[in-house]
Amino acid sequence: MGRPAFTRFLAPGGDRGVRWGTEFATWDALLRTGRDRSRLVEPGSAYAVDPAGGLDAIASLLAVATVPDTVLVWASGMKGRELLPGLSAVECPVREDRPLWAVATSGSSGVPKLAVGHADSWELVALHYEQAMFPGGLPPVLATCLPLQFSAAFFMTLLPSLLLRRDLVVFPAQDWEPVVAAAARDEVFVLGVPALAAAACLGMTAPVDMRRARLFLGGGHLSATRVDLIRSRFAGAEVANLYGTAETGAIAVDHDPGHNRHVGPPIPGKAVWLADADEHGVGAVAVAGPDCCRYVWRPGEGVTPNPGYVTGTDYARFDADGNLCLEGRVDGGEKLRGVLVYPRAIERHLLALDGVADVRVLVQRPDNGLEHLVAKVVGRVGEAEVRAHCAALPEPERPTRVECVPESAALAAYSANGKL
């Protein structure tokens, strides 16, 4: 028989554990519960754990992870034979002589899929993030308001806090008080998205002291408008822009965001290169590392293996300082009335307009056949300003419909994972 995904903690823990809303349990207590539940788990089988289940979900994760050669499917909505609430035996088409993990993508493409990788690399993932992201050492507290089923929250908060026994705080997006309280006592790493952090700031009546907090925000544009807002309310906080995908884990970090020129250099120890680069140095972002998936599983469609590395969804180039500059999505070109347009390039143009906090551009194809290029803009701008700014673009790239939303009312326009 092979090995389990979890064999040991990598650091002494004492009373460190998980605070999920109003509930708290130490890592030792969660491991005891998980080992008790592991009697329901058979070696070599696949199990789905619903990450929305709070502390029970983490105990069930440990139940699966402590049994050899299992497949842990860390995702909501999986159909299978229920063993306990939030824990089900499922069928997984990927089979190897090693334990496996499967985590959900954000779903922003509209196609649900799971990234699948080797779970016996979890220790390496945790140690890599500790050294690459925190050269001074992993903070005592890691916190997130993101759904834990998504890979960023799983790899950057759950795994390091579990294996290295740090406090994990899972808090609701509308209430950052648990983070403020933690930052009053300890150094805190906070993983979020720009829209949710901005909404929290707008709901505050006065600035709070966040000198011990490091905010890593990914999954969306981090404009100068939002950087200024966050820094004005979370006084003293370090703000960084994180770039990555579910299939690759974290790729790059920009520690001085707000300029929208690049997403920072690749994180140390992560192999990042540009596949099939053209004469301008622009190619598809390709990544290899311990948190990169080995397969992509689309339930109902099958499994696609990766050739030892992952080619991401974006084109990019490196600037003279080694920063990664995104140049649009691999699948980003769309035909609009017979002309190829690139919505991501139009978004970058709009982000240069003063007062724009976020933007989404898409081609809309209603049933009547009349295609429109639609721009949804968040910030302190109106439709006339947006149209005037877009006059510099070629005519086919100028939005035909513009929807402007003030930052104070923008939260309802975002999905649960912070996508506009």
C-alpha positions in Angstrom: 0.0 0.0 0.0 1.2 3.5 -0.8 1.3 6.6 1.5 -1.4 9.0 2.7 -1.5 12.6 1.7 -1.2 13.7 5.3 1.4 12.0 7.5 2.4 14.7 10.1 2.4 18.3 11.1 5.6 20.1 10.1 5.6 22.4 13.1 4.6 22.4 16.8 1.1 23.8 17.1 0.0 24.1 20.7 -3.5 25.7 20.7 -3.4 26.9 17.1 -6.4 26.0 15.0 -9.3 27.1 12.8 -11.7 29.9 13.5 -14.7 29.6 11.1 -17.2 32.2 11.9 -18.0 31.8 15.6 -16.6 28.2 15.8 -13.1 27.2 16.7 -11.2 24.0 16.9 -7.5 23.2 17.3 -5.6 21.4 14.6 -5.0 18.5 17.0 -8.7 18.2 17.8 -9.6 18.3 14.0 -7.0 15.6 13.4 -8.5 13.4 16.1 -11.9 13.8 14.6 -10.6 13.1 11.1 -8.8 9.9 12.3 -12.1 8.7 13.9 -13.9 9.3 10.6 -11.2 7.6 8.6 -12.9 4.2 9.5 -15.4 5.1 6.7 -12.6 5.6 4.2 -11.1 2.8 2.1 -7.6 2.9 0.6 -7.5 3.6 -3.1 -11.0 5.1 -3.3 -12.2 8.6 -4.1 -14.2 10.9 -1.7 -15.8 14.3 -2.1 -15.7 16.7 0.8 -17.9 19.8 0.6 -15.7 22.8 1.6 -18.7 24.8 2.7 -19.2 22.5 5.7 -17.1 24.5 8.2 -15.0 22.7 10.7 -16.6 19.4 9.8 -15.3 19.8 6.2 -11.7 20.1 7.5 -12.1 17.1 9.8 -13.4 15.1 6.8 -10.5 16.3 4.7 -8.1 14.9 7.3 -10.2 11.7 7.3 -9.5 11.2 3.6 -5.9 12.5 3.7 -4.8 10.1 6.5 -5.8 7.0 4.5 -3.3 5.8 1.8 -3.8 6.3 -2.0 -7.1 8.1 -1.7 -8.4 10.8 -4.0 -9.7 13.9 -2.2 -12.2 15.9 -4.3 -12.4 19.2 -2.5 -15.5 20.6 -4.2 -19.2 21.4 -3.6 -22.0 19.8 -5.5 -20.4 16.4 -6.3 -22.8 13.5 -6.5 -22.0 10.3 -4.7 -22.8 7.9 -1.8 -23.1 10.0 1.3 -21.2 8.7 4.3 -21.6 11.7 6.5 -23.0 15.2 5.8 -20.5 16.8 3.4 -18.5 13.5 2.9 -19.4 11.2 0.0 -17.8 8.3 -1.8 -17.5 9.3 -5.5 -16.2 8.0 -8.8 -13.0 9.7 -10.1 -11.7 8.8 -13.6 -8.1 9.5 -12.6 -6.3 6.6 -11.1 -2.6 6.5 -10.0 -0.5 4.7 -7.4 -0.3 8.0 -5.5 -2.8 10.0 -3.4 -4.5 12.8 -5.4 -6.3 16.1 -4.8 -8.9 17.7 -7.0 -10.0 21.3 -6.4 -12.6 23.5 -8.2 -11.8 26.3 -10.6 -13.5 29.7 -10.1 -16.0 28.9 -12.9 -15.4 32.3 -14.5 -15.3 30.6 -17.9 -18.7 29.1 -17.4 -17.4 25.6 -17.7 -17.1 23.7 -14.4 -13.9 21.8 -14.0 -11.5 20.3 -11.4 -7.8 20.6 -11.3 -6.2 17.3 -10.2 -2.7 16.8 -8.8 -0.5 14.7 -6.5 -1.5 15.1 -2.8 1.8 13.6 -1.6 3.3 17.0 -2.7 1.2 18.9 -0.1 4.2 19.3 2.2 6.3 20.7 -0.6 3.5 23.1 -1.6 3.2 24.5 2.0 7.0 24.8 2.4 7.3 26.5 -1.0 4.7 29.1 -0.2 6.3 29.7 3.2 9.6 30.5 1.6 8.5 32.1 -1.6 5.8 34.4 -0.2 7.1 35.1 3.3 10.9 35.3 3.4 10.6 36.4 7.0 8.6 33.4 7.9 4.9 32.4 7.6 2.7 34.7 9.8 1.0 33.2 12.9 -2.4 33.9 11.3 -3.7 33.2 7.8 -7.2 34.5 6.9 -9.5 34.4 3.9 -13.0 35.5 2.9 -12.9 33.4 -0.3 -14.8 30.1 -0.6 -12.3 27.4 0.5 -13.1 25.2 -2.4 -11.2 27.4 -4.8 -7.5 26.6 -5.3 -6.1 29.9 -4.1 -7.7 29.6 -0.7 -6.9 25.8 -0.5 -3.2 26.1 -1.4 -2.4 29.5 0.1 -4.3 29.4 3.4 -5.6 26.0 4.2 -2.6 23.8 3.4 0.1 26.0 4.9 -1.9 26.7 8.1 -2.7 23.0 8.5 0.8 21.6 7.8 2.7 24.4 9.5 0.1 24.7 12.3 -0.9 28.4 12.1 -4.3 29.9 13.0 -6.7 29.9 10.0 -9.5 32.5 10.1 -12.4 32.0 7.6 -14.5 35.1 7.8 -17.5 36.4 5.9 -16.8 38.9 3.1 -19.0 41.5 4.6 -17.4 41.4 8.1 -13.6 42.0 8.3 -13.7 42.5 12.1 -12.1 39.0 12.8 -9.1 40.1 10.7 -8.9 43.5 12.3 -9.0 41.8 15.7 -6.3 39.3 14.7 -4.1 42.0 13.3 -4.2 43.8 16.7 -2.4 40.8 18.2 -0.4 39.1 15.4 1.0 39.3 12.0 -1.8 38.3 9.5 -1.8 37.2 5.9 -5.2 37.9 4.3 -6.2 36.4 0.9 -9.1 38.1 -0.8 -10.2 39.8 -4.1 -10.2 43.5 -4.8 -13.9 43.9 -5.0 -14.6 42.4 -1.6 -11.8 44.3 0.1 -13.1 47.6 -1.5 -16.6 46.8 -0.3 -15.4 46.2 3.2 -13.5 49.6 3.2 -16.6 51.4 2.0 -18.6 50.0 4.9 -16.2 51.3 7.5 -16.8 54.6 9.3 -13.2 55.2 10.2 -9.7 53.8 9.3 -8.4 50.8 11.4 -4.9 49.9 12.3 -3.7 47.1 10.0 0.0 47.6 10.2 0.4 43.9 10.9 -1.7 42.8 8.0 -0.6 41.7 4.5 -3.4 41.8 2.0 -2.8 39.6 -1.1 -5.6 40.3 -3.6 -6.2 38.3 -6.8 -8.9 37.3 -9.2 -9.4 40.8 -10.6 -8.0 44.1 -11.5 -6.4 46.0 -8.7 -6.6 49.6 -9.9 -5.0 52.7 -8.3 -8.5 53.8 -7.2 -8.9 50.6 -5.1 -5.4 50.6 -3.8 -5.8 54.1 -2.5 -9.2 53.2 -0.9 -7.8 50.1 0.8 -4.7 51.8 2.1 -6.8 54.7 3.4 -9.1 52.4 5.4 -6.7 49.6 6.3 -4.1 51.9 7.7 -0.5 50.6 7.3 -1.5 47.4 5.6 0.7 45.9 2.9 -1.3 45.5 -0.3 -0.1 43.1 -3.1 -1.7 41.9 -6.3 -1.6 38.1 -6.8 -1.8 36.4 -10.2 -2.4 32.7 -10.8 -5.0 30.1 -11.9 -6.6 27.0 -10.4 -4.4 24.9 -12.6 -1.1 26.5 -11.7 -1.4 28.0 -8.2 0.2 31.4 -7.6 2.4 32.6 -10.5 3.4 36.1 -9.8 3.0 38.8 -7.1 3.2 42.6 -7.5 4.0 44.3 -4.2 3.4 47.8 -5.5 0.1 47.5 -7.4 -2.2 50.0 -9.0 -0.4 50.8 -12.2 -1.9 48.0 -14.3 1.3 47.6 -16.3 2.3 44.2 -15.0 1.5 41.6 -12.4 5.0 41.4 -10.9 7.8 38.9 -11.2 7.2 35.1 -10.9 7.3 34.0 -7.3 10.7 32.5 -6.3 11.1 28.8 -7.1 8.2 28.7 -9.6 9.2 27.8 -13.2 7.4 30.3 -15.5 8.1 30.7 -19.2 6.4 31.8 -22.4 5.4 29.0 -24.8 5.6 29.7 -28.5 6.6 33.3 -28.1 6.4 35.5 -31.2 8.9 38.1 -32.5 7.6 40.6 -29.9 8.3 38.1 -27.0 4.6 37.4 -26.4 3.7 33.8 -25.7 1.3 31.7 -23.6 2.1 31.6 -19.9 3.5 28.2 -19.0 4.1 27.0 -15.5 5.6 24.1 -13.6 5.7 23.6 -9.8 4.4 21.4 -7.0 1.0 23.0 -6.9 0.4 22.7 -10.7 -2.3 20.2 -11.6 -1.5 17.0 -13.6 -4.9 16.6 -15.0 -8.0 18.7 -15.8 -11.3 16.8 -15.1 -14.5 18.1 -16.5 -17.2 16.0 -14.9 -19.3 14.5 -17.7 -16.7 15.1 -20.3 -13.6 13.3 -19.2 -10.0 14.0 -18.2 -7.2 15.8 -20.0 -3.6 15.1 -18.8 -0.9 17.8 -18.7 2.6 17.2 -20.2 4.5 17.9 -17.0 3.6 21.6 -17.0 0.5 23.8 -17.4 -0.1 26.3 -20.2 -2.2 29.0 -18.7 -5.1 31.0 -20.1 -3.2 34.2 -20.8 -0.7 35.5 -23.2 2.2 37.6 -21.7 5.7 39.0 -22.1 8.5 39.8 -19.7 9.6 43.5 -19.3 13.2 44.5 -18.8 12.9 44.1 -15.1 11.5 40.5 -15.3 7.9 41.5 -14.5 5.2 39.5 -16.2 3.0 41.7 -18.5 -0.3 40.2 -19.5 -1.3 40.6 -23.1 -4.8 39.1 -23.2 -6.3 35.6 -22.8 -5.4 32.7 -25.0 -9.1 32.3 -25.6 -9.7 36.1 -25.5 -10.3 37.0 -29.2 -14.0 37.2 -30.2 -15.7 37.9 -33.5 -18.0 41.0 -33.4 -19.9 41.6 -36.6 -17.2 39.8 -38.5 -14.3 41.7 -36.8 -11.9 40.1 -34.3 -11.8 42.1 -31.0 -9.9 41.5 -27.8 -12.1 42.4 -24.7 -9.1 42.2 -22.3 -7.2 44.8 -24.3 -10.2 47.1 -24.1 -10.4 46.5 -20.3 -6.8 47.6 -20.0 -7.5 50.8 -21.9 -10.5 51.6 -19.7 -8.5 51.0 -16.5 -6.2 53.9 -17.5 -9.2 56.3 -17.2 -9.0 58.2 -13.9 -11.7 57.0 -11.4 -12.2 53.5 -12.9 -11.9 50.9 -10.2 -12.8 47.8 -12.2 -14.1 46.9 -15.6 -15.5 43.9 -17.6 -15.9 43.9 -21.4 -17.7 41.2 -23.2 -19.5 40.5 -26.5 -23.2 40.0 -25.9 -25.2 38.0 -28.4 -29.0 38.2 -27.6 -31.5 36.0 -29.4 -32.4 38.8 -31.8 -29.0 38.5 -33.4 -27.9 42.0 -32.8 -24.4 41.8 -31.3 -23.1 44.3 -28.8 -19.8 45.1 -27.2 -20.7 45.7 -23.5 -18.6 47.5 -20.9 -19.5 47.3 -17.2 -17.5 49.9 -15.4 -17.1 50.3 -11.6 -15.9 53.6 -10.2 -16.4 57.4 -10.2 -17.1 57.8 -13.9 -20.1 58.2 -16.1 -21.1 56.9 -19.4 -20.1 60.0 -21.3 -16.6 59.9 -19.8 -16.2 56.2 -20.7 -17.3 56.8 -24.3 -15.0 59.8 -24.7 -12.1 57.8 -23.4 -12.9 54.9 -25.8 -12.9 57.4 -28.8 -9.2 56.7 -29.0 -9.9 53.0 -29.9 -10.6 51.7 -33.4 -14.4 51.9 -34.0 -15.0 48.1 -33.7 -13.4 48.2 -30.2 -15.6 51.0 -28.8 -18.4 49.6 -26.5 -21.8 50.0 -27.9 -23.4 49.6 -24.4 -21.9 51.1 -21.3 -23.1 50.4 -17.7 -21.5 52.4 -14.9 -21.8 51.3 -11.3 -20.6 53.4 -8.4 -18.1 51.6 -6.1 -20.6 52.0 -3.2 -23.2 49.9 -5.0 -20.9 47.5 -6.8 -20.8 44.5 -4.5 -24.1 43.0 -6.0 -22.4 43.0 -9.4 -19.8 40.4 -8.4 -20.0 36.7 -8.1 -19.2 34.8 -4.9 -15.5 34.6 -5.9 -15.2 38.3 -6.8 -15.6 38.1 -10.5 -17.4 41.1 -12.2 
